[in-house]
Each structure stands twice: as C-alpha cells, then as structure tokens.
Amino acid sequence: MKRSKIILPDNLAEALDAYVRDQEVPPSTTAVVQVALEAFLMERGYLPSQKKRLRITPVKGGDTDTSINHDEFLYGQTELRN
C-alpha cells in the first residue's frame, strides 16, 4: 500500500466533510477518497473492475415466500440432494 498526501481546495474539503457528517455511520476520509478514486479510474479504463456484482434474477413461477419460510425451503433442498 502506498501512502499519499493530498491537498484539497476549500470547496472540495467542505463538501467531503459535509458528506462524511451526513452519513449514519461516518466513513473515514481515506475510505471516501479511495472509493471515489477507484470509480474515477474504472470509468476511464485505467483500473479493471475488481468487484463482482451479485445479480439475482427471480424465477418465474417460483415460491414467493422463500424469505419467510427459508428454513423449510432449505431443509427440503437438502433432503433432495441426499
């Protein structure tokens, strides 16, 4: 990991401070800057996307109450595999 010191103009520093303050769980300034820089570099093609996005596609005609009855659903799936 490389350590860098940056100097922000007043308007960016104030906006960053306001953003951090407004969060329910305030992130560190370092975390905000890292995420912003990562997004900037990915958009421009200098950094490959390292995050695999989870895509959930509902099954047509499937169960609609799996989130409520997940134990019964998973137990039934385990029985089928054994």
C-alpha positions as CSV (number, residue, x, y, z in Angstrom):
1,M,0.0,0.0,0.0
2,K,1.3,3.5,-0.8
3,R,0.7,6.5,1.4
4,S,-0.1,9.8,-0.3
5,K,-0.7,13.2,1.0
6,I,-3.2,15.3,-1.0
7,I,-4.2,19.0,-0.7
8,L,-7.8,19.7,-1.4
9,P,-9.2,23.1,-2.3
10,D,-11.6,24.5,0.3
11,N,-14.8,23.8,-1.6
12,L,-13.8,20.1,-2.0
13,A,-12.7,19.8,1.6
14,E,-16.0,21.3,2.8
15,A,-18.1,19.1,0.6
16,L,-16.2,16.0,1.8
17,D,-16.6,17.0,5.4
18,A,-20.4,17.5,4.8
19,Y,-20.7,14.2,3.1
20,V,-19.0,12.4,6.0
21,R,-21.1,14.2,8.6
22,D,-24.3,13.3,6.8
23,Q,-23.7,9.6,6.9
24,E,-25.4,7.4,9.5
25,V,-22.1,5.7,10.1
26,P,-19.4,8.2,9.1
27,P,-16.7,6.6,6.9
28,S,-13.1,7.7,7.2
29,T,-11.9,10.4,4.7
30,T,-9.4,7.8,3.4
31,A,-12.2,5.4,2.6
32,V,-14.3,8.0,0.8
33,V,-11.3,9.2,-1.3
34,Q,-10.3,5.6,-2.2
35,V,-13.8,4.7,-3.4
36,A,-14.0,7.9,-5.4
37,L,-10.6,7.4,-7.0
38,E,-11.4,3.8,-7.8
39,A,-14.6,4.7,-9.5
40,F,-12.9,7.5,-11.4
41,L,-10.1,5.2,-12.7
42,M,-12.5,2.4,-13.6
43,E,-14.7,4.8,-15.6
44,R,-11.7,5.8,-17.7
45,G,-10.4,2.2,-18.2
46,Y,-7.3,2.5,-16.1
47,L,-8.5,0.1,-13.4
48,P,-10.3,-3.1,-14.2
49,S,-13.5,-3.7,-12.3
50,Q,-12.5,-5.9,-9.3
51,K,-15.9,-6.2,-7.8
52,K,-18.2,-9.0,-8.9
53,R,-21.8,-7.7,-8.7
54,L,-24.4,-10.1,-7.4
55,R,-27.3,-10.3,-9.7
56,I,-30.4,-12.0,-8.5
57,T,-33.0,-13.0,-11.1
58,P,-36.3,-14.2,-9.7
59,V,-37.6,-17.5,-11.1
60,K,-40.9,-17.2,-12.9
61,G,-43.5,-19.3,-11.1
62,G,-41.2,-20.0,-8.1
63,D,-42.1,-19.7,-4.5
64,T,-43.0,-16.3,-3.3
65,D,-42.4,-16.8,0.4
66,T,-38.8,-18.1,0.5
67,S,-37.6,-15.2,2.6
68,I,-40.2,-16.0,5.2
69,N,-40.0,-19.8,5.1
70,H,-36.3,-20.2,4.3
71,D,-35.7,-22.9,6.8
72,E,-38.3,-25.2,5.4
73,F,-37.2,-24.4,1.9
74,L,-33.5,-25.2,2.6
75,Y,-34.4,-28.3,4.6
76,G,-36.4,-29.5,1.6
77,Q,-33.5,-28.8,-0.8
78,T,-31.1,-30.8,1.5
79,E,-33.3,-33.8,1.5
80,L,-33.4,-33.8,-2.3
81,R,-29.6,-33.9,-2.5
82,N,-29.1,-36.7,-0.1
